Amino acid sequence: MNFFEQQDVARRNTRMLVLLFLAAVLLLIVLTNAAVAGFLWFGEDYNLYSGSRRGFDGFLSQLTWTRFGKISLAVSATVALVTLVKWIALSSGGKVVAERMGGSRILPSTDDQAERRCLNVVEEIALAANMPVPPVYVLNAEGGINAFAAGLTPADAVVAVTRGTIEHLKRHELQGVIAHEFSHILNGDMRLNIHLAAMMGGITFVGDVGHILLRSSNRARTGLRASNNNAGAIMPLLGIALWLLGLVGAATAGFIKAAISRQKEYLADASAVQYTRDPDGIGDALKVIGGYPSGTLVHAARAMEMSHIFFGEVEHRLWNVFATHPPLPERIRRLDPDWNGEYIKRKVHHYDQGGAATRNAEAGVGRAAFVAAAIAASATSTAAPPDDAELADADFGPSPEELDAQTAHRQHIPLAFVHHSHDPLGAQAVVFCLLISDDETVRQAQLALIDAAGVTGLGGLVHTLSPGVRELGAPKRLPLLEMCLPALKSMSLAQYRQFKNTLLGLIRADARTELYEWCLYQLIRHYLDPEFIQVRASRPRHASLQKVAPQLRIVLSVLAYEGSGETVAVFRLGADA
């Protein structure tokens, strides 16, 4: 299966569907003009007793270009204004969306093994996707297996998972689901989804106007006041016409929105395979969902409003034409053409009713921990031992300590730095260590600035860690910084302001700003500012790389020269591509 070709096809189909959405808006404008023309024709040329004096020509006479332009401008302006208001309301950031869904943030210092494993999986996929680790939220009240990504840009993006997801999926399955959500972030799907939701609000507003006219008319019952006065019938008829137009527009927009969302889901499934290099991960996750009693159901009050951002359908639908996600069997067969049609049955963990001991036993360190727990339980219980399927279902992977050790080994970073990157205080200390100067005079001034910040334990931690950070090579600094970002996002606003002020003080301690210091500060500001202050997302200046081809050649040439010992071979590969 060529997943790169599948991504290209999905992108082309998505562009076509966006054009269809714009065509639906244009159709709404035309039908609104027809409704207004009928309103004027009925009021001026039509008599309830004698009929029309000029027939259909009287209706056509109302469709003048001047009137058409004015009505089209009014409808377009109204749709645009309502769309803008909706856009502002929906673009408040991924953090706000996750909290509205009832999510709570998973802190880097969590001692819940399922949450710890989820954080580590998110870190792994972020590394594979070449982006900083986003904050992770868990919807503890949701037992269904579902997830979503929210945010306009990677800087303000978050990933949210249900409790059922982290409790019932194995590690490789969770990797597939998380990689699917990362695809939505990197492909700009969240921005498109917000555009679609805002445009739907604009289209349905025409129907809302019709509903208002219908209710405000005091003569809607008979429409008869005088032999030559049609005003009583005209207003409710216009209201009904606009209301019906709103329904038609909303149905059309909902259909196109669902179709766009389905195409994005196919693209995200293919991208998940690209990030994980394992089609079985997301494929098995979908099979587990098919065999799971609750499926992907989400009961949050606002779930339907944002149904298109989830990994799976949040409710059962009678009509698949309005479904925002493709049918589950079709998604599975695109990933596994040889699928035999059987779902994976997974034991349901009733985590809301069980105690901590039960959860720890079920979420033990692999198969051996579960077997040990079963043997211990058999001494006091006559229940039958779990079968092999149940043992496999209880495999939650390595412990948090083992995961940290794996991360340290993979990144070639000391384990102590990985541990400290999980809490805000340690993460601040690590970032400050990245700026500590080799010059003794400057270093003492920087350490004095850190002590003056008045954060208990921060100065001592910097004293302890700075020698080890200085020994790290330059290639390890960026991964170390990215590991600290999730913990830094959990600071309060006051702590963040103090952190930034101290950061600037460290940079200015030697009365000059080096390129490395400037880049580090800009990276931190870019990824942390949206978490604490309202930041306007920047828009790309160029839609095509062809417009910046000369500059791009220079950048790629420098990367080829600096990043490989075989410069000539690298240039030849680039030319062939």
KAMORA-V954270 format. One line per field, one symbol per residue. ss: DSSP state (~ for helix, > for strand, _ for the rest). psi: psi as a letter, one per 40 degrees, with the letter a starting at -180 (. if undefined). burial: + if it has 9 or more other ideal C-beta (glycine too) atoms within 8 Angstrom, else -. Layout:
BEGIN
ss = ???
psi = ???
burial = ???
END
This chain:
BEGIN
ss = __~~~~~~~~~~~~~~~~~~~~~~~~~~~~~~~~~~~~~~~~~~_>>___>>___~~~~~~___~~~~~~~~~~~~~~~~~~~~~~~~~~___~~~~~~~___>>_______~~~~~~~~~~~~~~~~~_____>>>>>_______>>>>_______>>>>>~~~~~~__~~~~~~~~~~~~~~~~__~~~~~~~~~~~~~~~~~~~~~~~~~~~~_________>__>_~~~~~~~~~~~~~~~~~~~~~~~~~~~~~~~~~~~~~~~~~~~~~~__~~~~~~~~~~~~~_______________~~~>_________~~~_____~~~~~~~~____________________~~~~~~~___~~~~~~~~~~~~~_________~~~~~~______~~~~~~~~~~~~___~~~~~~___~~~~~~~~~~______~~~~~~~~~~~~~_____~~~~~~~~~~~~~~___~~~~~~~~~~~~~~____~~~~~~~~~~~~~~~~~~____~~~~~~~~~~~~~~~~~~____________~~~~~~~~~~~~~~~~~~~___~~~~~~~~~~_
psi = hgddddddddddddddddddddddddddddddddddddddddddehhddeaideaddddddegidddddddddddddddddddddddddefeidddddddeeiihhideiehddddddddddddddddefiihiihihgdeheihiiiiiididdeiihhiidddedeiiddddddddddddddddefdddddddddddddddedddddddddddehefeddehdidehedddddddddddddddddddddddddddddddddddddddddddddefgedcdddddddddehdebehheidedddfdeeidiheihidhedeheiiiddddddddgdeheehihhhhhhgdddiadddddddfigadddddddddddedeieiiiiaddddddeheaiidddddddddddefhiddddddeeiddddddddddeehidhddddddddddddedehhedddddddddddddeiideedddddddeddddeeiidddddddddddddddedefihiddddddddddddeddeddihhhhiihdheieddfddddddddddddddeiegdddddddddd.
burial = --+--++--++-++--++-++--++-+++-+++++++++++++-+++----+-----++-+++---++--++--++-++++++++++--+--+++-+++-+++-++-+-+--++++++++++++++-++-+++++++++--+-+++++++++-++++++++++++++++++++++++++++++++++-++-+++++++++++++++++++++++--+-++--+------+++++++++++++++++++++-+++++++++++++++++++++++++-++-++++++++++++-+++++-+--+--++++++++++------+++++-++-++++++--+----+-+--+---------++++++-++-++++++--++-----------++-++++---+-+++++++--+-+-+-+++++++++++++++++++++----++-+++-++--+-+--++-++--++-+++-+---++-+++++++++++++---++-+++-++++++-+-------++-++-+++-+++++--------------------+---++--+------+--++--+---
END
